[in-house]
Amino acid sequence: MKQILLIIDAQQELIEGNKEYGAVFLKEELIRNINSVIEKSSKLNISVVFVRDLDVAEGKGKGFQVHEEIHIPKNATFFDKTATNSFYGTGLLNYFKSEEIEHVVMMGCTTQHCIDSAVRTATINGLDVTLVGDGHSTTGSDILHAEQIIQHHNNTLHGHYNVENFSIVRKTEEDLFHPTHHLYR
């Protein structure tokens, strides 16, 4: 089974915050977990794809780049997006199809927007998804604290299905590149 690690919007300004928004919830843990999963993928020779949002830091400078503490593999692939959904207008889905990807391990920011839409779009398009439950984050909203948003999405997206393909939520320390979707089919 061909797999890939997809890291969405793990950008400097988005993780650290700016004048309008604060830092994401548990940013140090998020960075540590992303690096841990990148290391696992490297040991297994699994490719890493980063998606960056062109709205972050107006699409330029240090704030737009992947967070400086994230260990970017030399052979990582990058896609830039202009919408919440990482698949919209980016060529990401075509890339996955050309690489014959069947399973996506997903991490990044922000939980209720970009992560949610990417998980759902991936399953609709024939991919099984493992969302790293402690590998995505957000800031709070006027209604919910960041921790509540993350917990809600981990609960909602675990077992989210679209016919044959679905998502499950697992933790960083688990064997994420040994998919367990077959246990639920």
C-alpha positions as CSV (number, residue, x, y, z in Angstrom):
1,M,0.0,0.0,0.0
2,K,1.4,3.4,-1.0
3,Q,1.3,6.0,1.7
4,I,2.2,9.6,2.2
5,L,2.6,12.1,5.1
6,L,0.6,15.2,4.5
7,I,1.3,18.3,6.7
8,I,-1.1,21.1,6.2
9,D,-0.4,24.8,7.0
10,A,2.4,24.2,9.6
11,Q,3.6,27.7,8.8
12,Q,5.6,30.0,11.1
13,E,3.1,32.7,11.5
14,L,0.1,30.4,11.8
15,I,1.7,28.3,14.5
16,E,3.3,31.3,16.4
17,G,0.5,33.7,15.8
18,N,0.5,37.3,14.7
19,K,-1.1,40.7,15.6
20,E,-4.6,39.4,14.9
21,Y,-4.4,35.8,16.2
22,G,-2.5,34.0,19.0
23,A,-0.4,30.9,18.7
24,V,-2.1,27.6,18.2
25,F,-2.9,25.4,21.2
26,L,0.1,23.4,22.5
27,K,2.3,24.6,19.8
28,E,5.5,23.0,21.2
29,E,3.8,19.6,21.4
30,L,2.5,20.1,17.8
31,I,5.9,20.8,16.5
32,R,7.5,17.9,18.4
33,N,4.8,15.5,17.2
34,I,5.2,16.7,13.6
35,N,8.9,16.1,13.8
36,S,8.4,12.7,15.3
37,V,6.1,11.6,12.5
38,I,8.5,13.0,9.9
39,E,11.2,10.9,11.4
40,K,9.1,7.8,11.3
41,S,8.2,8.5,7.6
42,S,11.9,9.0,6.8
43,K,12.8,5.6,8.3
44,L,10.2,4.0,6.2
45,N,11.0,5.9,3.0
46,I,7.5,7.5,2.9
47,S,7.3,10.8,1.1
48,V,6.3,14.0,2.9
49,V,4.0,16.7,1.4
50,F,3.6,20.1,2.8
51,V,0.7,22.4,1.9
52,R,1.1,26.1,2.6
53,D,-1.7,28.7,2.7
54,L,-1.0,31.7,0.6
55,D,-3.1,33.9,3.0
56,V,-0.6,33.3,5.8
57,A,1.8,36.2,6.0
58,E,0.4,37.3,2.6
59,G,2.2,34.4,1.0
60,K,5.8,35.7,1.6
61,G,8.6,35.9,4.0
62,K,9.5,33.9,7.0
63,G,5.9,33.9,8.3
64,F,4.7,32.0,5.2
65,Q,7.4,29.3,5.4
66,V,7.0,26.0,7.2
67,H,7.8,26.6,10.9
68,E,11.6,27.0,11.5
69,E,11.6,24.2,14.1
70,I,10.0,21.6,11.8
71,H,12.6,19.3,10.2
72,I,11.7,19.4,6.5
73,P,13.0,16.4,4.5
74,K,15.2,17.4,1.6
75,N,12.9,15.6,-0.8
76,A,9.7,17.0,0.5
77,T,7.0,18.2,-2.0
78,F,5.2,21.5,-1.6
79,F,1.8,22.7,-2.7
80,D,0.5,26.2,-2.1
81,K,-3.2,26.8,-1.8
82,T,-5.6,29.8,-1.9
83,A,-8.6,28.1,-0.2
84,T,-9.3,26.3,3.1
85,N,-9.4,22.9,1.3
86,S,-5.9,21.7,0.5
87,F,-7.2,19.9,-2.6
88,Y,-8.9,22.9,-4.2
89,G,-7.0,24.2,-7.1
90,T,-3.6,22.8,-6.0
91,G,-3.0,19.6,-8.0
92,L,-2.6,17.7,-4.7
93,L,-5.2,15.1,-5.7
94,N,-3.6,14.5,-9.1
95,Y,-0.3,14.1,-7.4
96,F,-1.7,11.5,-5.1
97,K,-3.3,9.7,-8.0
98,S,-0.1,9.8,-10.1
99,E,1.8,8.4,-7.1
100,E,-0.9,5.7,-6.5
101,I,-1.4,6.8,-2.9
102,E,-4.0,4.8,-1.0
103,H,-3.3,6.0,2.6
104,V,-2.6,9.5,3.9
105,V,-1.3,10.3,7.4
106,M,-2.4,13.8,8.1
107,M,-1.2,16.6,10.5
108,G,-1.2,20.4,10.7
109,C,-3.4,23.4,11.2
110,T,-6.1,24.5,11.7
111,T,-8.3,21.7,13.0
112,Q,-11.8,23.0,12.2
113,H,-11.0,24.4,8.8
114,C,-8.1,23.0,6.8
115,I,-7.7,19.7,8.6
116,D,-11.4,18.9,8.6
117,S,-11.9,19.8,4.9
118,A,-8.8,17.8,3.9
119,V,-9.8,14.7,5.8
120,R,-13.3,14.7,4.3
121,T,-12.1,15.5,0.7
122,A,-9.5,12.7,0.9
123,T,-12.0,10.1,1.9
124,I,-14.5,11.2,-0.8
125,N,-11.7,10.8,-3.3
126,G,-10.8,7.2,-2.5
127,L,-8.1,7.6,0.2
128,D,-8.0,6.2,3.6
129,V,-6.9,8.8,6.2
130,T,-5.1,8.4,9.5
131,L,-5.5,11.7,11.3
132,V,-2.8,12.2,14.0
133,G,-5.0,13.2,16.9
134,D,-2.2,15.0,18.7
135,G,-0.7,16.3,15.5
136,H,-3.2,19.0,14.6
137,S,-4.1,22.2,16.4
138,T,-6.0,25.5,16.3
139,T,-6.8,28.6,18.2
140,G,-10.0,28.9,20.1
141,S,-13.2,30.5,18.8
142,D,-15.8,32.7,20.5
143,I,-17.8,29.5,21.3
144,L,-15.2,26.8,22.0
145,H,-11.7,26.6,23.4
146,A,-9.0,25.2,21.1
147,E,-8.8,22.0,23.2
148,Q,-12.6,21.4,22.8
149,I,-12.4,22.0,19.0
150,I,-9.6,19.4,18.7
151,Q,-11.4,16.9,20.9
152,H,-14.6,17.4,18.9
153,H,-12.9,16.8,15.6
154,N,-10.9,13.8,16.8
155,N,-14.2,12.3,17.9
156,T,-16.1,13.3,14.8
157,L,-13.5,12.3,12.3
158,H,-12.7,8.9,13.8
159,G,-14.6,6.6,11.7
160,H,-15.8,9.3,9.3
161,Y,-16.6,7.4,6.2
162,N,-17.5,7.8,2.5
163,V,-18.5,4.4,1.4
164,E,-15.3,2.4,1.0
165,N,-12.8,4.9,2.4
166,F,-12.7,6.5,5.8
167,S,-10.6,8.2,8.4
168,I,-9.4,7.0,11.8
169,V,-7.7,9.0,14.5
170,R,-4.5,7.7,16.1
171,K,-1.8,9.2,18.3
172,T,1.8,10.1,17.4
173,E,3.4,7.2,19.3
174,E,1.3,4.6,17.4
175,D,2.5,2.9,14.3
176,L,0.8,5.3,12.0
177,F,2.2,3.9,8.8
178,H,0.7,0.5,9.6
179,P,-2.9,1.4,8.7
180,T,-5.6,-0.3,10.7
181,H,-8.6,0.6,8.5
182,H,-9.1,-3.1,7.6
183,L,-10.0,-3.7,11.3
184,Y,-13.1,-1.5,10.8
185,R,-14.2,-2.7,7.4
